[in-house]
Amino acid sequence: MIHINWADAPTIKKLTCVQTDAKKYVVSNVLTVGKEYELKNETDEFYFVIDNTGKIGGFYKEYFSH
């Protein structure tokens, strides 16, 4: 259960949200275009960031620029 400690983990880098046009899910409630988010972990498909709710959320990489 390593994900429990992600919020306290050091930030890997900051990512900027570039779009919230999701095909299947509503992400505009938790991400804001142009805002920077702290990257806490990443996989091949997802970035795990602290979103607008203050919690860790996993989002497709297509929503962010490096």
C-alpha positions in Angstrom: 0.0 0.0 0.0 2.7 2.4 -1.1 0.2 4.9 -2.4 -0.8 5.9 1.2 2.5 7.8 1.6 2.5 9.5 -1.8 1.1 12.8 -0.5 4.0 13.1 1.9 6.6 12.0 -0.6 8.9 14.6 -2.1 7.6 16.3 -5.3 9.3 14.8 -8.4 8.6 17.8 -10.6 5.8 20.3 -11.4 3.5 19.7 -14.3 1.1 22.2 -16.0 -2.4 21.2 -16.9 -2.9 21.9 -20.6 -6.5 20.5 -21.2 -9.4 18.9 -19.4 -11.3 17.5 -22.4 -11.9 14.0 -21.2 -13.7 11.5 -23.3 -15.1 9.3 -20.6 -14.6 11.0 -17.2 -15.1 14.5 -15.9 -11.8 15.9 -14.8 -12.6 19.7 -15.0 -13.9 19.5 -11.4 -10.4 18.6 -10.1 -8.0 20.0 -12.7 -7.6 23.6 -13.9 -6.0 24.4 -17.3 -2.9 26.5 -16.8 -2.4 25.5 -13.1 0.8 23.7 -11.9 0.5 20.5 -10.0 3.0 18.6 -7.9 3.9 15.2 -9.5 4.2 12.6 -6.7 4.4 9.4 -8.8 4.0 8.2 -12.4 3.4 5.1 -14.4 3.6 4.4 -18.1 0.1 5.8 -18.6 -0.7 8.0 -15.6 0.6 10.9 -13.5 -0.3 11.0 -9.9 -0.6 14.6 -8.7 -2.2 16.5 -5.9 -5.3 17.8 -7.5 -7.7 20.7 -6.7 -9.2 18.7 -3.9 -5.9 18.5 -2.1 -5.8 14.7 -2.5 -3.7 12.5 -4.8 -5.4 11.7 -8.1 -4.3 9.6 -11.1 -4.7 11.3 -14.5 -3.8 10.4 -18.0 -0.6 12.0 -19.1 -2.4 13.8 -22.0 -3.7 16.4 -19.6 -0.3 17.8 -18.7 2.8 19.2 -20.3 6.2 18.3 -19.0 
